[in-house]
Amino acid sequence: EMTRGDVLAGLAAAPRRLSGQVTMGGQEHFYLEGQAALAQPGEEGEMRVWSSTQHPTETQHMVAHVLDRPSNLVTTEIRRMGGGFGGKESQANTPACLAALAAELTGRAAKMRLDRDDDMVMTGKRHDFVVEYDVGFDDDGRILAVDMVLAARCGWSADLSGPVTDRALFHADNAYYYPDVRLRSEPLKTNTQSNTAYRGFGGPQGIVAAERVIEEVAFATGLDPLDVRLRNVYGTDTRDLTPYHMTVEDSIAAEIMEQLARDCAYRDRRAALRAANRDSPFVRRGIALTPVKFGISFTATHYNQAGALVHVYTDGSVQVNHGGTEMGQGLHTKMVQIAMREFGLASDRVRITATTTGKVPNTSATAASSGADLNGMAVLDAVRRIKDRLTAFAAGHWNVAPDAVRFLPDGVHVGETIVPFPDLTRAAYLARVSMSSSGFYKTPKISWNPDTGRGRPFYYFAYGAACAEVAIDLLTGETRIERVDILHDAGRSLNPAIDIGQIEGAFVQGAGWLTMEELVWDSAGRLRTHAPSTYKIPACSDRPRIFNVALLEAAPNREDTIFRSKAVGEPPFVHGVAVLHAISDALASLDSYRTCPRLDAPATPETILRTAERLRP
C-alpha cells in the first residue's frame, strides 16, 4: 500500500466523484530465440553453462544450487540473445539447470532448447491486471483524490510478481499529481504459468490505470483529455510529491506534451476528425495524446550496481567486458562507444567479449532499463583508471603537465607532440605500467523501504509523449493506426540511431499488447494461444502509416548518468497507450462523445464491436 494524505476525506469532499474498473490482458514475450542452454562439465567439478539469460549471475547461482557446489565452480557465459524483453530474467534458469543436471549425470555436454509451443505453454508472461478506481475531482478537471486497487494474475509461484506489482503502484500516477491518494496491490496466486518480468515490469499496467482515470474525468467534465492531463501534471512546490513520497525534481511532462501537440497539430486534427466522423457511417477515427513518466532504477536497491573489466594491449587494441547482456538493444555498441570516446579510438580498435561470470562477478540482471546506465558507468570507471595511469606515464616520459595529455581521435596529444595510441601503450608496457583495470559503479541517492512504502526508489525519471491517430471499421472491428508522432526524452543520447530504433520497436510492442495480443485459456485451464497460428503479434503491416519519432533536444539528464544520457529500454513501451485511447476516442463518437467508452485491453476486433454496440444510441 502507498498512501499520502487522507483519501477517504478527499473523496468525500470532492465536488464530483466517479468509480470504475479497467482490465488489461497479459502478453507473451515472443522472443525470436526460445529458451536455450548448453552445459559442459569440466575438471574438478567445474560446469560451464552457455545460457540465453538476462541474468548470468542468477543462472550461475541456480546451477550451483542444483549441483550442490560453490559458485566458483560454475561459469555462465552469454554472447548475445535473440531477444529477451524480461522473459529471460528468471525463466532462463530452468533450461540452464536441466542442461547442467544432464551434463553432470552423463559426464557429457548437454543442450536444452524449448520449441515455440512448449516455450509458450511453460513460461510466464506479462501479468494481466484488473484495476478498480475511485476518483474525486472538480468541474475544471483537477483530480483531488484517487483510491485504486490493482489486482494481478501472478500464476503458480511468486517469481518476480512482488516487485512487478510494486512497480505498477509506482506508476499508477504516471505524470500526474494526486493530492490525496491510496494505491493498493493484490498479487494473486492462480493455477496458470508463473508470470514474470516483461518490458516495463508492471509500470505499463499502472500507467494504463492512470490514463483511464484521466479519460473518465475528461468525459465527465466535457474537456479535452489533453487539457485534463496538463492540469494534473506534476509541477513544483506543493504538487511534486509522489504517492511513495519521492519528490519529483525534474518534471518536464507538460513541456513535452505541449511541444508535441504543437508539432503534430493535435488540436486542429482533433477538430477535423470529429467533424469527419459525423458523416462517416462505417469508419470512425480517433486521436489521443498521452505522456509517460517512467522511473529508472531497480526497486531492489542492491541490484543497482555493476562491474566491468577493461584490458589495453601493447598494440593499442582494447578489450571490454561488462556485466550486462546483449539482447538486440545495442548495449554492447554503447559500451564500445564509451571506450572509443575516452581513448580516442576507432571502433575496430575496441572489442566487446562475451558476458561471463568468470570475468565480472555478481552481476545484476540486464533489466529495469538500467543496462547502459549501470554498465556504462562501470566501463567508464575502468577506462579512466587506465587513462589516469597512461596520463601520468606520458606526462613524466615527455616532461609535460598531466593536463597537457589529451586522448583524441588523431592520437594522444602530449603537449605539442601527437603520439599514436599504440606507441604510447608499447612505451607504457616497457615502463611496467598496468593497462588492465576493473571498474565498478553503484547508483547514488536511491533508497526504498517496502515496509513503509516510502523512499526514493528511482535515480531519475524518463519522459515522453505520443500522439496516435487511428481508424476503426465498425463492420469488422478492425483497427488501423494512421499516424503516430512521438517526442521522447533520452537525455543526451549515447546513440540516437539506436535510441530511435528502441522507441519505434517499443511503441509497436506496446500497441500490440493493447490491441491484438490476447492470451486465451480453455475450460480445462490449457493455454490455447501457444503458437504464431493462434497468438497474434504486430506484423509490418500493423505499423503506423505515418511514423514520426524525435528525441527531445537540448535536454541533458540533470543527474550524473553516463554522459548525461537517459535510459530508453522500457519508457517508450508506454507510448502504445496512445493507441488504446485513440481507439476509445473513435468509439466515443458513436455516442456524440457523451460517454466514456471504458474500453478494456486488448482492444481486439471483438472487444471493439462489443463496446460499439454498448455505445450506440
Backbone torsions as a table, in degrees:
resi	resn	phi	psi	omega
1	GLU	NA	136.3	174.2
2	MET	-124.1	124.4	-176.7
3	THR	-135.0	151.4	170.2
4	ARG	-152.3	132.7	-177.0
5	GLY	77.1	-161.2	-179.4
6	ASP	-119.2	95.3	-172.1
7	VAL	-67.2	-36.9	-178.5
8	LEU	-67.2	-42.0	176.9
9	ALA	-66.8	-39.1	179.1
10	GLY	-63.3	-41.4	178.2
11	LEU	-66.7	-41.1	-177.7
12	ALA	-66.5	-33.0	-177.2
13	ALA	-87.2	-11.1	-175.8
14	ALA	-67.4	138.2	178.5
15	PRO	-59.9	-32.6	-179.1
16	ARG	-135.3	154.3	-175.3
17	ARG	-153.7	143.2	174.5
18	LEU	-149.1	162.9	177.8
19	SER	-141.2	159.2	-179.1
20	GLY	-172.9	-169.6	-176.6
21	GLN	-145.8	142.4	174.9
22	VAL	-132.1	137.4	179.2
23	THR	-116.4	138.6	174.5
24	MET	-135.7	140.4	-174.1
25	GLY	-82.8	176.4	175.8
26	GLY	-82.7	-168.5	-177.4
27	GLN	-159.8	130.5	174.4
28	GLU	-78.6	138.5	-178.4
29	HIS	-63.6	-41.3	177.8
30	PHE	51.6	42.5	170.2
31	TYR	-61.4	147.3	-177.6
32	LEU	-67.7	-37.7	175.7
33	GLU	-96.3	123.8	178.8
34	GLY	-72.1	-180.0	177.7
35	GLN	-63.9	131.5	-176.2
36	ALA	-154.5	149.4	176.5
37	ALA	-156.4	147.8	175.8
38	LEU	-127.9	127.6	-179.7
39	ALA	-118.5	136.9	-179.6
40	GLN	-131.3	118.6	179.1
41	PRO	-74.1	151.9	179.6
42	GLY	-131.0	-157.0	-177.4
43	GLU	-78.7	148.3	170.2
44	GLU	53.9	40.1	176.3
45	GLY	86.2	6.6	-179.9
46	GLU	-68.6	147.4	173.8
47	MET	-140.1	122.3	178.2
48	ARG	-108.4	128.6	-174.4
49	VAL	-124.1	123.1	169.7
50	TRP	-96.7	117.0	-172.4
51	SER	-131.0	142.9	172.9
52	SER	-84.2	78.1	-172.0
53	THR	-128.9	146.1	172.7
54	GLN	-88.2	-6.3	-174.1
55	HIS	-136.9	75.3	-176.0
56	PRO	-55.0	-39.5	-177.9
57	THR	-67.8	-40.8	177.7
58	GLU	-64.8	-39.1	176.1
59	THR	-61.8	-42.2	176.1
60	GLN	-58.0	-46.8	-179.3
61	HIS	-63.5	-41.1	-178.5
62	MET	-66.0	-44.6	178.9
63	VAL	-63.7	-42.6	178.4
64	ALA	-61.5	-38.2	179.7
65	HIS	-66.7	-45.3	-179.7
66	VAL	-63.2	-38.7	-178.7
67	LEU	-86.4	-5.1	178.8
68	ASP	57.4	56.7	177.3
69	ARG	-147.3	163.0	-178.5
70	PRO	-68.5	158.3	-177.1
71	SER	-64.6	-24.2	-177.9
72	ASN	-70.8	-8.0	175.8
73	LEU	-97.1	-4.2	-178.3
74	VAL	-118.4	127.5	176.5
75	THR	-120.7	127.3	176.3
76	THR	-106.9	135.1	-178.2
77	GLU	-132.8	141.7	177.1
78	ILE	-149.0	118.6	177.7
79	ARG	-82.3	-48.3	177.8
80	ARG	-165.2	158.2	175.2
81	MET	-114.0	155.4	172.6
82	GLY	-90.5	54.2	-179.4
83	GLY	100.0	149.1	179.2
84	GLY	-143.1	-61.6	177.2
85	PHE	59.2	21.5	-177.3
86	GLY	98.3	-18.7	-176.5
87	GLY	-72.2	-8.6	178.4
88	LYS	-119.9	21.7	176.5
89	GLU	-77.7	-46.3	177.6
90	SER	-120.2	-29.4	-172.8
91	GLN	-75.6	-14.1	176.4
92	ALA	-71.3	-13.9	-175.9
93	ASN	-67.8	-33.8	-176.5
94	THR	-62.8	-54.6	178.4
95	PRO	-63.1	-31.7	178.1
96	ALA	-65.3	-43.9	179.8
97	CYS	-67.7	-39.9	179.7
98	LEU	-67.0	-41.2	177.0
99	ALA	-64.3	-40.7	179.3
100	ALA	-65.4	-38.8	179.2
101	LEU	-65.4	-42.8	177.0
102	ALA	-62.9	-41.4	178.8
103	ALA	-64.6	-38.9	179.7
104	GLU	-65.3	-42.1	-175.9
105	LEU	-75.5	-30.1	-177.0
106	THR	-98.9	-18.8	-175.5
107	GLY	73.0	15.0	-179.2
108	ARG	-128.8	159.7	176.8
109	ALA	-61.8	143.8	-178.9
110	ALA	-138.4	140.5	-179.7
111	LYS	-126.7	141.6	175.0
112	MET	-129.7	131.4	177.0
113	ARG	-139.8	126.7	179.3
114	LEU	-85.3	133.8	173.5
115	ASP	-76.1	170.8	-170.1
116	ARG	-59.6	-44.8	-178.0
117	ASP	-63.5	-48.6	-180.0
118	ASP	-62.7	-40.2	-179.9
119	ASP	-59.6	-48.7	-177.1
120	MET	-68.7	-32.8	179.2
121	VAL	-73.3	-38.8	-171.9
122	MET	-86.1	-38.3	-167.2
123	THR	-89.7	156.8	-179.3
124	GLY	-75.8	168.8	-172.6
125	LYS	-137.6	-175.0	172.2
126	ARG	-62.9	142.0	178.1
127	HIS	-69.9	130.4	169.5
128	ASP	-85.8	146.3	-172.4
129	PHE	-126.1	149.5	163.4
130	VAL	-122.3	123.9	-175.6
131	VAL	-119.4	127.1	173.9
132	GLU	-106.3	136.0	-176.1
133	TYR	-135.1	148.2	175.2
134	ASP	-132.9	122.5	-172.4
135	VAL	-131.9	136.2	173.0
136	GLY	-109.7	141.5	-175.1
137	PHE	-155.8	174.2	178.3
138	ASP	-114.4	-179.2	-175.9
139	ASP	-67.5	-19.5	178.6
140	ASP	-88.7	5.8	177.4
141	GLY	82.1	13.0	178.8
142	ARG	-86.5	125.3	-179.2
143	ILE	-77.1	131.9	-177.7
144	LEU	-109.2	-30.6	-178.9
145	ALA	-157.1	143.1	178.7
146	VAL	-137.3	127.5	172.9
147	ASP	-120.3	123.3	-171.5
148	MET	-140.2	136.5	174.8
149	VAL	-119.4	125.3	-177.5
150	LEU	-114.4	109.4	-179.2
151	ALA	-102.6	135.4	-175.8
152	ALA	-127.4	138.4	171.9
153	ARG	-79.9	115.8	-173.6
154	CYS	-103.0	-22.9	-179.5
155	GLY	96.0	-164.7	-168.2
156	TRP	-83.4	-11.8	177.0
157	SER	-139.1	166.8	-175.1
158	ALA	-66.9	-43.2	-177.1
159	ASP	47.2	-125.2	-179.7
160	LEU	-107.0	20.3	-173.6
161	SER	-64.9	-33.4	177.6
162	GLY	-57.8	-58.9	178.2
163	PRO	-66.3	-28.3	177.0
164	VAL	-64.5	-47.0	179.8
165	THR	-71.1	-29.0	172.5
166	ASP	-60.4	-47.3	-176.7
167	ARG	-68.1	-28.9	173.5
168	ALA	-60.6	-39.6	176.4
169	LEU	-67.0	-41.4	-179.7
170	PHE	-58.5	-28.0	-174.6
171	HIS	-112.3	9.7	178.4
172	ALA	-73.5	-4.3	172.0
173	ASP	-98.2	-15.5	-171.6
174	ASN	44.3	-116.9	-177.2
175	ALA	-102.3	17.4	-167.6
176	TYR	-115.7	145.9	178.5
177	TYR	-95.3	125.2	175.9
178	TYR	-107.6	113.1	-177.2
179	PRO	-57.2	-47.9	174.1
180	ASP	-120.9	130.7	-171.2
181	VAL	-151.1	143.9	169.7
182	ARG	-140.0	121.7	178.8
183	LEU	-119.2	129.3	-179.3
184	ARG	-130.3	141.7	177.9
185	SER	-111.4	149.3	176.3
186	GLU	-132.2	90.0	174.9
187	PRO	-77.4	117.1	-170.3
188	LEU	-107.7	131.1	176.5
189	LYS	-78.8	128.3	-179.2
190	THR	-135.3	163.1	-177.4
191	ASN	-90.9	51.5	175.5
192	THR	-128.2	-179.9	179.2
193	GLN	-50.6	150.6	178.5
194	SER	-77.4	103.2	-176.2
195	ASN	-66.0	156.4	-164.2
196	THR	-145.6	-166.3	179.3
197	ALA	-64.5	145.2	171.8
198	TYR	-151.8	141.4	-177.8
199	ARG	-32.0	114.8	-175.4
200	GLY	105.7	-28.5	167.0
201	PHE	55.1	46.8	-179.8
202	GLY	93.2	-23.1	179.6
203	GLY	-58.4	-46.7	179.1
204	PRO	-58.8	-36.8	179.6
205	GLN	-65.1	-41.5	176.9
206	GLY	-63.9	-38.7	-178.6
207	ILE	-69.6	-37.0	175.0
208	VAL	-58.0	-41.4	178.7
209	ALA	-64.6	-42.4	179.3
210	ALA	-62.0	-42.1	-178.1
211	GLU	-72.1	-28.3	174.1
212	ARG	-65.7	-40.8	177.1
213	VAL	-59.0	-45.2	178.0
214	ILE	-59.5	-44.9	-178.7
215	GLU	-63.1	-41.9	178.6
216	GLU	-60.2	-45.8	-179.3
217	VAL	-64.3	-39.0	-179.9
218	ALA	-62.6	-45.1	179.9
219	PHE	-69.0	-36.4	-178.9
220	ALA	-67.0	-32.1	-177.9
221	THR	-99.3	-10.3	-177.4
222	GLY	75.6	17.9	-178.6
223	LEU	-93.4	157.4	170.9
224	ASP	-63.4	128.8	178.9
225	PRO	-53.9	-31.7	178.2
226	LEU	-63.8	-39.2	178.4
227	ASP	-65.8	-38.2	176.7
228	VAL	-64.0	-40.6	178.0
229	ARG	-61.9	-46.5	-177.6
230	LEU	-65.9	-32.1	-178.8
231	ARG	-76.7	-16.5	-176.6
232	ASN	-113.0	3.5	-175.3
233	VAL	-69.3	153.0	176.5
234	TYR	-58.1	139.0	178.0
235	GLY	-127.2	-130.6	-177.9
236	THR	-125.1	171.8	175.8
237	ASP	58.3	-106.7	-172.3
238	THR	-83.3	-2.7	-177.5
239	ARG	-122.5	43.8	-175.5
240	ASP	-132.1	13.4	-176.0
241	LEU	-109.6	125.2	-178.6
242	THR	-77.6	167.9	176.1
243	PRO	-61.2	-20.4	177.2
244	TYR	-100.8	17.4	170.4
245	HIS	66.0	32.9	169.5
246	MET	-101.0	132.3	179.0
247	THR	-77.9	129.6	176.0
248	VAL	-85.6	107.9	-172.9
249	GLU	-96.5	-11.3	-168.7
250	ASP	-133.8	31.1	-173.5
251	SER	-64.5	119.3	175.5
252	ILE	-125.5	17.3	-176.8
253	ALA	-62.2	-42.0	-179.1
254	ALA	-63.2	-44.9	179.7
255	GLU	-60.7	-41.4	-179.6
256	ILE	-66.8	-44.3	179.0
257	MET	-61.8	-44.0	-179.1
258	GLU	-65.6	-40.9	178.8
259	GLN	-65.4	-43.7	179.6
260	LEU	-64.9	-40.9	179.5
261	ALA	-59.6	-39.2	177.1
262	ARG	-68.7	-47.4	-174.2
263	ASP	-63.0	-35.7	-177.1
264	CYS	-102.8	7.7	178.0
265	ALA	55.9	45.7	-175.0
266	TYR	-55.4	-49.5	-172.1
267	ARG	-68.4	-40.3	177.2
268	ASP	-64.6	-43.1	-179.8
269	ARG	-66.3	-37.0	178.9
270	ARG	-62.5	-44.0	178.9
271	ALA	-64.6	-40.2	-179.7
272	ALA	-66.3	-39.7	179.5
273	LEU	-65.6	-39.7	179.4
274	ARG	-64.6	-38.4	177.8
275	ALA	-67.1	-41.0	-179.0
276	ALA	-67.3	-35.2	-178.0
277	ASN	-63.1	-27.4	-179.2
278	ARG	-65.4	-24.8	-177.3
279	ASP	-110.8	16.4	-177.1
280	SER	-121.5	101.4	-174.6
281	PRO	-73.3	-27.9	-171.2
282	PHE	-114.5	-25.6	180.0
283	VAL	-118.7	122.8	177.8
284	ARG	-117.1	143.5	-178.3
285	ARG	-116.9	149.8	179.3
286	GLY	-142.3	162.5	-178.8
287	ILE	-143.9	146.9	177.9
288	ALA	-152.6	148.0	176.4
289	LEU	-127.1	117.3	-176.2
290	THR	-125.7	148.0	179.2
291	PRO	-100.5	173.9	169.5
292	VAL	-140.9	135.5	168.4
293	LYS	-125.2	112.3	-170.8
294	PHE	-124.3	124.0	-179.6
295	GLY	-74.4	135.8	-177.6
296	ILE	-113.9	117.1	173.6
297	SER	152.8	157.2	169.3
298	PHE	-72.1	135.4	175.7
299	THR	-74.0	-21.0	167.1
300	ALA	-81.1	102.9	-168.0
301	THR	-54.9	-36.5	-174.3
302	HIS	-67.4	-17.7	177.7
303	TYR	-76.5	-11.6	-177.0
304	ASN	-83.6	62.5	178.2
305	GLN	-150.9	155.7	-178.8
306	ALA	-156.1	154.8	177.1
307	GLY	-127.6	163.7	178.5
308	ALA	-151.8	160.8	177.4
309	LEU	-138.3	123.4	-177.5
310	VAL	-124.5	132.5	175.2
311	HIS	-118.4	135.3	169.2
312	VAL	-112.8	123.2	-176.8
313	TYR	-92.3	167.0	-173.4
314	THR	-64.8	-21.8	178.2
315	ASP	-87.4	6.4	177.8
316	GLY	85.6	3.7	175.3
317	SER	-84.3	155.3	-172.7
318	VAL	-126.9	138.0	175.0
319	GLN	-118.8	131.2	-177.8
320	VAL	-121.1	134.6	172.3
321	ASN	-131.5	137.7	-179.8
322	HIS	-140.5	172.8	-174.0
323	GLY	-87.4	-1.2	179.6
324	GLY	-85.4	162.6	179.5
325	THR	-116.9	146.2	-179.0
326	GLU	-97.6	120.9	178.8
327	MET	-127.9	25.6	179.3
328	GLY	103.1	-1.5	-176.6
329	GLN	-89.9	-0.4	175.0
330	GLY	85.5	17.4	-177.9
331	LEU	-61.7	-45.6	180.0
332	HIS	-60.8	-40.0	179.4
333	THR	-60.4	-44.2	179.5
334	LYS	-64.9	-37.1	178.6
335	MET	-67.2	-37.4	175.0
336	VAL	-62.1	-42.3	-179.1
337	GLN	-60.8	-37.2	180.0
338	ILE	-63.0	-46.6	178.6
339	ALA	-65.8	-41.0	177.2
340	MET	-57.8	-47.4	-176.3
341	ARG	-63.4	-42.4	-176.4
342	GLU	-72.8	-39.4	-178.1
343	PHE	-90.8	-11.7	-177.2
344	GLY	72.8	37.4	-174.0
345	LEU	-109.6	161.4	172.7
346	ALA	-81.6	162.0	-174.6
347	SER	-63.0	-29.6	-178.0
348	ASP	-75.7	-3.2	178.5
349	ARG	-99.0	-4.1	-179.6
350	VAL	-123.3	130.0	-177.7
351	ARG	-127.4	134.6	172.9
352	ILE	-93.4	132.3	176.0
353	THR	-99.9	166.3	-178.2
354	ALA	-58.1	142.3	175.4
355	THR	-68.2	127.6	-178.1
356	THR	-146.9	140.0	177.5
357	THR	-70.0	-10.5	176.1
358	GLY	-77.9	-16.6	178.6
359	LYS	-107.6	-46.3	178.6
360	VAL	-121.5	110.5	-177.4
361	PRO	-86.9	166.3	169.3
362	ASN	55.6	46.5	-178.2
363	THR	-77.5	152.5	170.5
364	SER	-89.9	159.9	177.1
365	ALA	-62.6	147.0	171.1
366	THR	-82.4	93.5	-172.5
367	ALA	-162.5	-178.3	177.8
368	ALA	57.7	24.7	179.4
369	SER	60.6	16.1	-171.6
370	SER	-102.0	7.6	-175.7
371	GLY	-58.3	-50.4	-178.9
372	ALA	-73.9	-38.0	-179.9
373	ASP	-59.3	-52.5	-174.4
374	LEU	-74.2	-55.1	-175.4
375	ASN	-70.7	-32.0	177.0
376	GLY	-61.8	-42.8	178.5
377	MET	-69.5	-33.2	176.7
378	ALA	-67.6	-42.9	176.9
379	VAL	-62.5	-43.3	179.4
380	LEU	-60.8	-40.5	178.5
381	ASP	-61.2	-45.7	179.7
382	ALA	-65.0	-43.9	-178.6
383	VAL	-63.1	-43.3	-177.4
384	ARG	-70.5	-27.8	173.9
385	ARG	-63.9	-42.6	177.9
386	ILE	-68.2	-42.5	178.5
387	LYS	-58.9	-39.8	179.2
388	ASP	-61.8	-40.3	178.8
389	ARG	-67.5	-43.6	179.6
390	LEU	-65.9	-37.1	178.6
391	THR	-64.4	-45.4	179.3
392	ALA	-62.5	-40.2	178.3
393	PHE	-65.2	-47.6	-178.1
394	ALA	-62.4	-41.0	179.7
395	ALA	-61.8	-42.0	179.1
396	GLY	-73.1	-39.2	-176.7
397	HIS	-68.5	-38.8	-178.5
398	TRP	-103.3	4.9	174.2
399	ASN	58.4	55.3	174.9
400	VAL	-130.4	168.9	176.3
401	ALA	-72.8	147.2	-180.0
402	PRO	-55.8	-34.4	-178.9
403	ASP	-75.4	-3.1	175.1
404	ALA	-90.4	1.1	178.7
405	VAL	-100.6	118.4	-178.5
406	ARG	-132.8	137.8	-179.6
407	PHE	-97.8	110.4	-175.7
408	LEU	-127.1	165.0	-176.6
409	PRO	-59.0	-28.0	-178.8
410	ASP	-90.5	4.8	178.8
411	GLY	134.1	-180.0	179.3
412	VAL	-89.3	118.0	179.5
413	HIS	-84.7	112.7	178.3
414	VAL	-113.0	94.2	-171.7
415	GLY	63.8	-125.2	179.4
416	GLU	-89.3	-3.8	-176.6
417	THR	-97.9	138.0	174.1
418	ILE	-105.1	114.7	-177.4
419	VAL	-105.6	122.3	174.8
420	PRO	-56.1	140.3	-177.2
421	PHE	-55.1	-42.1	178.2
422	PRO	-62.7	-33.0	177.6
423	ASP	-66.3	-39.1	178.5
424	LEU	-65.9	-43.6	-177.7
425	THR	-67.7	-35.6	176.5
426	ARG	-66.2	-42.2	179.3
427	ALA	-66.0	-38.3	179.3
428	ALA	-66.2	-38.3	177.8
429	TYR	-62.8	-43.9	179.4
430	LEU	-64.4	-26.4	177.7
431	ALA	-90.3	8.1	176.7
432	ARG	62.2	46.6	175.2
433	VAL	-96.3	128.7	178.7
434	SER	-69.4	129.7	179.0
435	MET	-121.0	35.8	175.1
436	SER	-136.7	142.2	-179.9
437	SER	-157.5	145.4	166.9
438	SER	-88.0	159.7	176.5
439	GLY	-133.4	156.0	-177.9
440	PHE	-148.6	149.5	178.1
441	TYR	-149.6	139.4	169.9
442	LYS	-130.9	137.5	-175.9
443	THR	-67.0	128.1	179.6
444	PRO	-82.9	169.3	168.2
445	LYS	74.5	-16.1	-169.6
446	ILE	-88.9	149.5	174.5
447	SER	-162.9	151.7	179.6
448	TRP	-155.3	129.6	177.8
449	ASN	-114.4	102.2	-177.0
450	PRO	-67.7	-19.9	180.0
451	ASP	-72.7	-36.6	-179.9
452	THR	-97.2	-14.3	-177.3
453	GLY	69.2	30.5	-178.3
454	ARG	-135.6	154.9	175.3
455	GLY	146.9	-167.4	173.9
456	ARG	-118.8	85.1	-176.5
457	PRO	-74.5	-16.3	-174.2
458	PHE	-121.5	140.6	177.3
459	TYR	-71.5	-38.9	179.0
460	TYR	-161.1	176.4	176.8
461	PHE	-116.2	142.8	169.9
462	ALA	-101.4	140.6	-174.4
463	TYR	-121.5	165.3	175.2
464	GLY	177.8	174.8	176.2
465	ALA	-153.4	150.4	178.8
466	ALA	-134.4	141.1	173.3
467	CYS	-118.0	121.1	-178.3
468	ALA	-118.8	139.4	173.7
469	GLU	-121.0	130.2	-176.6
470	VAL	-129.4	162.6	170.8
471	ALA	-127.3	133.8	177.7
472	ILE	-119.5	141.2	178.7
473	ASP	-94.3	113.4	-176.8
474	LEU	-72.2	-11.7	177.4
475	LEU	-85.0	-34.8	-175.9
476	THR	-114.5	-17.3	-175.9
477	GLY	81.5	3.6	-178.4
478	GLU	-73.8	150.1	-179.5
479	THR	-118.9	142.8	173.1
480	ARG	-128.0	129.2	177.3
481	ILE	-87.0	109.2	-174.7
482	GLU	-78.7	-43.2	-175.3
483	ARG	-155.8	143.2	174.7
484	VAL	-137.4	132.9	173.9
485	ASP	-121.9	128.0	-178.8
486	ILE	-126.6	134.1	171.3
487	LEU	-122.1	117.0	-171.2
488	HIS	-125.6	145.1	-178.2
489	ASP	-97.4	105.2	175.7
490	ALA	-110.9	19.1	-176.0
491	GLY	63.0	-139.0	173.3
492	ARG	-93.8	93.8	-169.1
493	SER	-54.5	134.8	175.2
494	LEU	-69.6	-35.4	-178.8
495	ASN	-153.9	95.4	-175.5
496	PRO	-56.6	-36.5	-179.4
497	ALA	-63.4	-45.5	178.0
498	ILE	-64.3	-44.6	-176.0
499	ASP	-65.6	-40.3	177.3
500	ILE	-65.0	-39.1	176.1
501	GLY	-61.6	-40.2	177.0
502	GLN	-64.1	-39.7	179.7
503	ILE	-65.2	-44.7	179.2
504	GLU	-60.8	-48.9	-179.0
505	GLY	-64.7	-41.9	-179.7
506	ALA	-63.6	-41.3	178.7
507	PHE	-60.1	-48.1	-178.1
508	VAL	-62.1	-40.6	178.8
509	GLN	-65.1	-41.1	178.6
510	GLY	-66.8	-41.9	177.5
511	ALA	-64.4	-37.1	177.8
512	GLY	-61.9	-43.3	178.3
513	TRP	-57.8	-41.1	-171.5
514	LEU	-90.0	-8.5	-175.0
515	THR	-124.6	-30.2	-171.8
516	MET	-138.3	-23.3	-175.7
517	GLU	-81.5	114.5	-173.1
518	GLU	-131.5	125.8	176.4
519	LEU	-95.8	130.1	-176.1
520	VAL	-129.4	128.4	173.1
521	TRP	-110.9	145.7	177.8
522	ASP	-87.8	-177.5	-174.7
523	SER	-66.2	-19.3	178.2
524	ALA	-90.6	2.6	178.1
525	GLY	84.5	14.2	179.5
526	ARG	-92.4	137.5	177.1
527	LEU	-72.4	120.6	-178.5
528	ARG	-94.0	-19.7	179.8
529	THR	-99.8	76.7	-170.4
530	HIS	-122.4	22.0	-179.7
531	ALA	-162.5	164.7	177.4
532	PRO	-59.5	-20.8	180.0
533	SER	-72.9	-21.9	-175.8
534	THR	-123.6	-11.3	179.9
535	TYR	-117.1	118.9	-172.5
536	LYS	-95.7	122.1	172.4
537	ILE	-112.2	161.2	-179.6
538	PRO	-60.2	138.2	174.5
539	ALA	-108.8	176.8	-179.9
540	CYS	-56.3	-36.5	-177.7
541	SER	-72.0	-10.1	179.7
542	ASP	-91.7	-4.8	179.5
543	ARG	-69.5	158.7	178.1
544	PRO	-60.3	141.8	177.6
545	ARG	-62.7	-39.6	174.5
546	ILE	-120.7	125.6	-172.2
547	PHE	-134.7	103.9	-178.7
548	ASN	-111.8	120.0	179.4
549	VAL	-124.3	129.2	178.9
550	ALA	-135.0	146.2	173.2
551	LEU	-91.7	139.4	177.6
552	LEU	-62.2	126.4	-175.3
553	GLU	-89.2	153.5	175.2
554	ALA	53.0	46.6	-178.3
555	ALA	-133.7	63.1	178.5
556	PRO	-63.6	150.0	178.0
557	ASN	-61.2	134.2	177.4
558	ARG	-68.7	-27.2	179.1
559	GLU	-87.6	160.9	-174.6
560	ASP	-84.3	69.4	176.0
561	THR	-88.4	-178.2	-178.4
562	ILE	-63.9	109.1	-178.7
563	PHE	53.3	28.5	177.0
564	ARG	65.2	29.5	176.5
565	SER	-85.8	173.3	174.0
566	LYS	-128.8	153.1	179.0
567	ALA	-62.9	147.5	-176.9
568	VAL	-138.9	17.3	-178.7
569	GLY	-78.8	-57.0	-173.7
570	GLU	-95.9	-39.1	-174.3
571	PRO	-49.7	-44.1	-176.5
572	PRO	-70.7	-12.2	174.1
573	PHE	-56.3	-34.4	-174.9
574	VAL	-69.6	-17.7	179.4
575	HIS	-60.9	-20.7	176.6
576	GLY	-63.0	-19.9	178.6
577	VAL	-60.7	-29.5	179.0
578	ALA	-60.1	-33.0	179.8
579	VAL	-67.3	-44.4	179.1
580	LEU	-58.0	-41.9	-177.4
581	HIS	-77.4	-27.2	173.3
582	ALA	-67.1	-39.7	175.7
583	ILE	-62.9	-42.8	178.1
584	SER	-60.6	-40.8	178.4
585	ASP	-63.0	-40.1	178.3
586	ALA	-65.0	-42.5	179.8
587	LEU	-66.4	-33.2	-178.5
588	ALA	-62.3	-22.0	179.5
589	SER	-63.8	-22.5	-179.9
590	LEU	-65.3	-25.1	-179.4
591	ASP	-114.8	25.1	-179.8
592	SER	55.4	33.6	174.0
593	TYR	63.1	28.1	179.2
594	ARG	-89.4	-26.6	-170.4
595	THR	-122.1	135.1	173.5
596	CYS	-67.2	121.8	-176.4
597	PRO	-63.5	-21.1	-176.7
598	ARG	49.2	54.3	-177.4
599	LEU	-78.3	122.4	176.4
600	ASP	-86.5	163.1	178.4
601	ALA	-114.4	146.1	3.9
602	PRO	-77.3	142.0	179.5
603	ALA	-83.1	69.2	178.0
604	THR	-72.3	166.5	176.4
605	PRO	-52.6	-39.2	179.6
606	GLU	-63.4	-44.9	179.7
607	THR	-63.9	-40.7	179.8
608	ILE	-63.6	-43.6	-179.5
609	LEU	-66.2	-39.9	177.7
610	ARG	-64.1	-41.7	179.0
611	THR	-65.8	-41.1	179.3
612	ALA	-61.9	-41.8	-179.9
613	GLU	-62.6	-38.1	179.7
614	ARG	-68.5	-30.8	-175.0
615	LEU	-87.5	-19.2	-176.3
616	ARG	-64.0	137.7	179.9
617	PRO	-60.8	NA	NA
